[in-house]
Amino acid sequence: MEVSELPDKTQEALLNFVRALARRQARLDAAEERQKRQRVSPPPVIEPDEKPMAADAENRLKLSEALTPHAAVAILQSKGIAVSERTLREKARKLGACRIIGKAMFLMPEDIDAIIEGAKPKAKISVNGAPSVSQWSEADTDRLRERLAAKKPRGRPKSTKPSSVQS
């Protein structure tokens, strides 16, 4: 059956339908064209094995090894070292053993090593290099006793009555 054989009203409705489809297709094509023009190419992906232009391969950061302080605390706690994230952040800042970009802090393995190394207690060494010992002498003790004995007692004076206990 051909279109010319259809009743006039049906032919008119069919023609309007085809025109509407053509307009809709034209709008879709125009929208797609606008999107193509507005699309921004994604930033280039730097593969982990690629060398940055001005950096030595040994000294460059390997972001795959970076840890947030939260992740570092979780690892330390799994090893039985109880430390809070806040304490870890403060220690890292104090030692300069962290990387900060904007508001984000992250730690590299060498930073964690530096934090652990910085947590070692310092050995007390005397002037001559030997481990320190008490510098208090018998003469110091005698001087202190004399000083305390010379002070007058405060408060009520002691009783002058002889004690009732006899030996």
C-alpha positions in Angstrom: 0.0 0.0 0.0 1.3 3.4 -0.9 0.9 6.7 1.0 -1.2 8.1 -1.9 -3.8 5.4 -1.3 -4.3 6.5 2.3 -7.1 8.9 3.3 -6.2 12.5 3.3 -6.3 12.9 7.1 -4.0 9.9 7.6 -1.6 11.3 5.0 -1.5 14.6 6.8 -0.9 13.0 10.2 1.8 10.9 8.8 3.5 13.9 7.1 3.3 15.8 10.4 4.9 12.8 12.2 7.8 12.6 9.8 8.4 16.4 10.1 8.4 16.1 13.9 10.9 13.2 13.7 13.1 15.3 11.3 13.0 18.3 13.7 13.9 16.1 16.7 16.8 14.5 14.8 18.1 17.9 13.9 18.0 19.0 17.5 19.8 15.9 18.6 22.5 16.4 16.0 23.0 20.0 17.0 23.3 19.0 20.7 25.8 16.3 19.9 27.9 18.8 17.9 27.9 21.3 20.8 29.0 18.5 23.2 31.9 17.6 20.8 33.0 21.3 20.8 32.8 21.6 24.6 34.5 18.4 25.4 37.9 18.9 27.1 40.5 16.2 26.5 41.4 14.5 29.7 44.8 15.2 31.3 47.6 13.0 30.1 48.1 9.9 32.2 51.7 9.6 33.5 52.5 5.9 33.9 54.4 5.0 37.1 57.4 3.8 35.0 57.7 7.1 33.0 60.4 9.5 34.2 59.3 13.0 35.0 61.3 15.5 32.9 63.4 17.2 35.5 63.7 14.6 38.2 66.2 12.0 39.0 64.6 8.5 38.9 66.0 7.7 42.4 64.7 10.8 44.1 61.2 11.0 42.6 58.2 10.3 44.7 56.4 7.0 44.2 52.9 8.0 45.0 51.9 4.3 45.2 53.9 4.1 48.4 52.4 7.2 50.0 50.2 6.8 53.1 47.8 9.1 54.8 48.3 9.5 58.5 45.1 7.6 59.1 46.4 4.6 57.1 49.8 4.8 58.8 48.1 4.7 62.2 46.1 1.7 61.2 49.3 -0.1 60.1 51.1 0.9 63.3 48.2 -0.3 65.4 48.1 -3.6 63.6 51.7 -4.0 64.7 50.8 -3.3 68.3 51.9 0.3 68.4 49.1 2.4 69.9 49.4 6.0 68.6 46.7 8.5 67.6 46.5 10.2 64.3 46.8 13.5 65.9 50.0 12.6 67.7 51.4 11.1 64.5 50.6 14.3 62.6 52.2 16.5 65.3 55.4 14.4 65.4 55.6 14.4 61.6 55.3 18.2 61.4 57.8 18.7 64.3 60.4 16.4 62.6 59.6 17.7 59.1 59.0 14.0 58.1 55.9 14.5 56.0 54.6 15.9 52.7 51.9 18.6 52.8 50.0 19.8 49.7 47.2 22.2 50.5 45.4 20.7 53.4 46.5 17.2 52.6 49.3 15.4 54.5 50.8 12.2 53.4 53.8 10.1 54.5 56.3 8.3 52.5 58.1 5.2 53.8 61.2 7.2 54.6 59.1 9.7 56.6 57.7 6.9 58.7 61.3 5.6 59.3 62.3 9.2 60.4 59.3 9.4 62.8 60.2 6.1 64.3 63.9 7.1 64.5 62.9 10.4 66.1 60.9 8.6 68.8 64.1 7.1 70.2 64.8 8.5 73.7 68.0 10.5 73.9 70.8 9.0 76.0 71.9 11.1 78.9 75.6 11.8 78.5 77.7 13.8 81.0 80.3 16.4 80.2 83.2 13.9 80.0 81.3 11.6 77.7 80.6 8.8 80.2 77.1 8.0 81.2 76.0 10.5 83.8 75.8 9.6 87.5 74.6 11.6 90.4 76.8 14.6 91.2 75.6 14.7 94.8 78.4 14.3 97.3 78.7 13.8 101.0 79.7 17.5 101.4 76.5 18.5 99.7 74.5 16.4 102.2 76.4 18.0 105.1 75.8 21.5 103.9 72.1 20.7 103.5 71.8 19.4 107.0 73.5 22.5 108.4 71.2 24.7 106.5 68.1 22.9 107.7 69.3 22.8 111.3 70.0 26.6 111.2 66.4 27.4 110.3 64.1 28.2 113.2 61.1 26.0 113.4 57.7 27.5 112.6 54.5 27.2 114.5 54.3 26.1 118.1 57.5 25.6 120.0 58.3 22.1 121.1 57.5 21.1 124.7 60.3 21.4 127.2 58.9 18.8 129.6 61.0 15.7 129.9 59.5 12.7 128.3 57.8 10.2 130.6 59.6 7.3 129.0 62.7 6.4 130.9 65.4 4.1 129.7 
